[in-house]
Every structure is written in C-alpha cells, then in structure tokens.
Amino acid sequence: MRLGIDIGKVIINGPAHPEGGDTAFFTGDTARLLRTPSMPGSFEAIARLVTLFEGRAWLVSKCGERVERRTRQWLAHHDFAGRTGIPPDHVRFCRARRDKAIHCAELGITYFVDDTLEVHEALRGLVPHLYLFGPQAATAPPWTEHAPTWTHVEEAIRATVAGTPAGRDR
C-alpha cells in the first residue's frame, strides 16, 4: 500500500484565502502566500493515513517552477512534514498533469487523492484506488470514489483497506 496526494485544492486551500482566493497564493507576496489556509482536517487526516500506510506516502503535484518554490515554502512554514509525517523528500513535482502517472508508477502508488478528473484519467488502470477530492460529485465517474472532504477521504481509504464497502457520496 502506497498513498499519493495532490497539493493544490487538496491540502492547500487557495480558494479560501481571506485576501482573494488562489490569486493570493500565486501572485501575492510571501506573507500573503503563507497566510493561505489548509483544507479543513487535511493535516490531521493525512497524519493518520501516513501511520496507516506505515510512512509510504508522497505528495505529487503539477505546477511550474515558481509555484513549486512557493509550495515548498508553504509546506515548510506550516510544518507539514512534522505535523503529517510526510518528509520533504517525499514531495514530487511535475509540469503536466498526465506526468503524475510517471511518479505514481515509479513509487508504486496504490491510492491517490486529487481534485482533478484529468489526473484520475491519466492514473486509471495504473493506480487501483482513486479518490476525487472536492465538491464536484456530478463529475465523479464510477471508477473513482468521490471524497468531498478529508473526513470522507480517510473513511473511504480505511474502508477499502479493511475490505468493507465505504459507499459513494456520503
């Protein structure tokens, strides 16, 4: 069992930034960037999942070089590694969404959480357990598990690991 997790709109809650949504993260100064909140319950759920996966967990994110630097700053500032157990060397970046499949193949990822259907399409057939994160229930195909919140993500993954049905769109 190996867990992969996207970062933007899955861990970093750019749209909820008190000073203007995602643009504050992408274009604001460092202080504004660091004030971008995390998704509710993400750090706590991820820490529990890292324990469940015995440390076999990675972040895999698509972004450009500038946003990669900003993301690393945000993760360090919020002590993501210390609070979740995912070390900085378990963070991977790529420049195209479809390239997340390359990282997942190299790492042997078996569970992946992402908010973008395009990523799930690229991982279909490679990663057995796909969790479409966020409110887009209408776009969740039957080969993904819709997980609108981190509570849902954790419940769905734990149910799958235990071999019990978790149900869709709880």
Order of alpha helices (4+ residues) and beta strands (2+ residues): beta-alpha-alpha-alpha-beta-alpha-alpha-beta-alpha-beta-alpha-beta-beta-alpha
